[in-house]
Structure formats: structure tokens, C-alpha cells
Amino acid sequence: MLVHGAFHGGWCWSRVAEILRSNGHRVFTPTFTGVGERAHLMNPDIDLDTFIRDVSAVIESEELDDVVLVGHSFGGYVVSGVADRMADRIASLVYLDGPMGTNGKSVLDEAPDDVRQARLAAAIDVGGTKAVAPPSSTAFGLSKPEDVAWVDRRMTPMPLKAYQTPLILKGAPGGDLPKRFIRCTTPALPNIEPSARYARENGWAYAELATGHDAMVSMPSEVAAMLTAS
């Protein structure tokens, strides 16, 4: 199951999903409530727990087991929450340049000052809901004009409350499940480094991709290969 990050939706995984499906894998790309094709559901009650429930509901309704749960960027917090609540349904976790989060802390709590201030400065009102306007996708390391245009026209505002909700975990992120961290290095976002370091220091499988943060857009074949590597 491929879980997207902030401002994105399940659509951002389409290139990777196509490759995986062509190789016989069953792939799900859920979209969080209030963004992407579900942007019309934006409301003031949406928080991080909403997103965790969104993904958990797909696992439950599709009766999935042995799930490889992949979280990109903000989606790292989400998959940590899902795995904490239903570890018996998860085979392994992959964090694609995504923070795994810390119990009791929100995304904004753990963000560097410049990132925190940028998100708050981008706050807008969307039909009565406080949200964060999406930046240009060049901020996510995309440079090809066609990729930038494709992502820019699809991104939607993120509910601000989702950034402010503490992640609640019973144990360490990912618990005892097998975990892998994939670091995007060209360019490397400084705010991801603490999570990459945590993964390395705690014995997770670790790999790097010489591309920007939105690797599922810029290097879909390489991402797909890494997700299926033993």
C-alpha cells in the first residue's frame, strides 16, 4: 500500500503503481480525506488521526494481510500510526524520505523552524477550514518541466490541523516489524535527515536514491525496484 505525503494524493503514485501491477503486485494508493480527489471533503475536523483511519479502513475493508506499507514524506507519520494500531496485518514498513514520527509530538513539533514557519505562513482559509497552501513542486526536488507542471496542477491544500495533531504510538515507530528507509539525496531535504539518521542508528535497512524528494515521480522505476527488493 502506497501512502502519499502532504498536498499530494494517491495520484502521485500512478507511475510506480503501474510498474508494480505489471509485475503482478496488488497495489492500493489511498488518498487522505480533504486532499486530492477528496478535496471536496475538506472540513475543520480533519487531523492526523483522520488520515490514519483512512488508510486503516482500506486495509480492513479490502481484508488485506501481509501488507507492505509505504509512506512518503508526511505519509511516514501516517504509516507509523497505522502499523501501531494494526501490526498483525502489516508485513513490513518502507519510509520513502518520510519521517517516522515520535510519540506525543506533531509534525510541526518536529519540523525545523524554517519549515514550521513556512507552513504557518502559507495558511489559508478553505471554506472555513484552516489549511496550508501547496508550494511549487520544485520544493520537492522536481526539475523536469513536465513533472513540475503535472504535480503543481494536482496538488491541493493540506488541513493545518493534521500538522498540529500529536502522533500517538504505543511503542517505537514501526514496532518490531521489518523496516526500510529510503533517503532521497539529490537534493537532500535537511528536515528529513534526523529520521534518516534514526533509521541508520537503529539498524533499519537503509538505501539512498540520487533524486529529489518526490522520487515516485522522478524515478518511478528505481522506486518500484527498491520496494520489491528482498
Buried (B, 14 or more C-beta within 10 A) or exposed (E): BBBBBBBBBBBBBBBBBEBBEEEEEEBBBBBBBBBBEBBEEBBBEBBBBBBBBBBBEBBEEEEBEEBBBBBBBBBBBBBBBBBBBBBEBBEBBBBBBBBBBBBEEBBBBBBEEEBBEBBBEBEEEBEEBBBBBBBEBBBBBBEEEEBBEBBBEBBBBBBBBBBBBBBBBEEBBBBEBEBBBBBBBBEBBEBBEBBBEBBEEBEBEBEBBEBBBBBBBBBBEBBBBBBEEE
